[in-house]
């Protein structure tokens, strides 16, 4: 595999320029300073809040009235009633652990020679190198070991001149104590943190005594100089090399006599077993700083190798933020710098959490999906209560937001408030989150043929989702419909000229329901099960409300052709049946209607956030439009990518990285409804290249090589 790295010739000035490292749970953001290194720290399980009830026991009493209002065409009144009576509290927030500060007190000035800051994707290691004014060469190496559950840092100089002060700082209630071997720390998260977009006029942080407690250590594993430890930090003098190990929440797995080199070799073997499974070559890697390469791309210069680097960076980020035994990648993976992170850095399940895992199966990272499956199963357990309390339904429901505590209620009520905030129904009243989340269970079986997984995990959770949908559907005008229904975060304009978000039977609702029913029936067929709910599924599927096609030939987002409040809206939820679903595969009429809808969005300014642009690239790949897929891939990198290649929502949101990685894979190969498509959306700019190891369904992989003379491929 070619050597791949993000490279910079200066330290990071802001955290969107830092280099992220992680082992799935513990994350670091390396600034690469000269006189002072700062490593931002995260641990995936540090959240505000504590276990309590957030379901709304009064919600069910309003459901029939809401439905009657909608069927009578009084949708604005229905929206207002939902806002006042059917919502629950907002989620809690992901908390930054703090920062590790390493001050070089022997360095009196910033002037250096040959400064180089890199993130080595082949080795999953951040490295900082420079030479000071006296000619002393310095090097730092930082990696996060999954086998050892720790961050490992080596600090070197080619002369024993390092005079260091090492401290840990945190905005959490954290106490640091000096130990013979380094520092221990313990702290507490707040009981509650308001989302950053809430303005309540009161204190956004509630500390109390019930918040999550945590502990960790900064251990001095080796040092060839002298050192002292105290509550204010670790002081080191006359050192040429030292190694630190940092852990938080999950104690590090120490082993007697284990050296730094052995830990790094162990880390590289573990990481390489995942990362090395897929290779992609689209052009040579230019020997320029990565931010310079992005600038050149914005100016219209070619750099096809940068797209391959971006693809592999997405795979790196997944390995670094989602490993077995932990939590799934959240809105920022595991890398968050703010006490009130954007959108609470939670799991937004009306697109973003699902998009995070789009590249996993096709890009050789199925092992990284275990945290996703575990969380969905946890939401399903909690969601049975929400389904019963809010809607009087069996099965499980989940809405559009999740946090560490696994709440499944529709959010919208501020902490200590009595009813939903204005506009909150637009995103909160969407009881289809569970229906989307469970789809990956069946897809995992399709790629792996793991029948044990299908029986023990996919079948139970898909059945619970199907049960809810059976009860959620209501009969109206000869069809089974969803009511109330929204299309994620979008609004339409009523005949009276008002904006409204609720109606009946949005296109995405009906697509998700049909897919859940189809998947559940197929699971039962494979497992030779005649489940007692199958007759009801078959009956209601036959009379599901149809998805309409409008006057312009577009797929209708709602059950009728409303005037759109925002024709270029960032969500393209109604096109779910085209991608990520395969529902419309082979249906030329519905595929063309999706294409018309997509072009309408773009003509009105759509695709203006990173993740939305990534979804659009995938859509064009499925439509076999390689030139437009390439156009929007270029847009993703030039308009929605930070210097460290993180996706810009804005601010940073990792789903665009993962969606972009999946899109590149889909441009090269697709396996949909039994048809394998080789290079279905190859743009002219990718004149020659190769990819090795992309995954197909049934446990197969494909290698493809192409140039001006054609392509060759091998499936194995």
Secondary structure, DSSP 4 states (H G I P E B T S, - for coil): ----EEEESS--SSGGGSEEEESSSEEEEE---SSEEEEEEEETT-BS--S-----TTSHHHHHHHHHHHHTT-HHHHHHHHHHHS--BPP--B---EEEEEEETT-----EEEEEEEEETTTTEEEEEEEETTS-EEEEEEEEETTTTEEEEEEEESSS-EEEEEEEE-SSEEEEEEETTEEEEEEE--SEE--TT---SS-SEE-TTTSPEEEEEEEEEEESSEEEEETTEEEEEEESEEEEEEEESS-----TT--HHHHHHHHHHHHHHHHTT-EEESSPPPSS-HHHHHHHHHTT---HHHHHHHHHHHHHHHHHH--TTSPPPBTTBT----TT-GGGG-EETTTHHHHTTHHHHHTT-GGGGHHHHHHHHHHHHHHHHHHHHHH--SS----SEE-TT---SPP-BPTT-SSPPTTTHHHH--TTHHHHHTHHHHHHHHHH--HHHIIIIIHHHHHHHHHHHHHH-EEETTEEE-EEE--TT--EE-TTS-EE--EE--HHHHHHHHHHHHHHHHHHHHTT---TTHHHHHHHHHTBPPPPB-TTSPBPSSSS-PEES-TT-S--GGGTTTTT--TTTT-HHHHHHHHHHHHHHHHTT---SHHHHHHHHHHHHHTT-HHHHHHHHHHHHHHSB-TTS-BBSSSB-THHHHHHHHHHHHHHEEEETTEEEETTT--TT--SEEEEEEEETTTEEEEEEEETTEEEEEE-
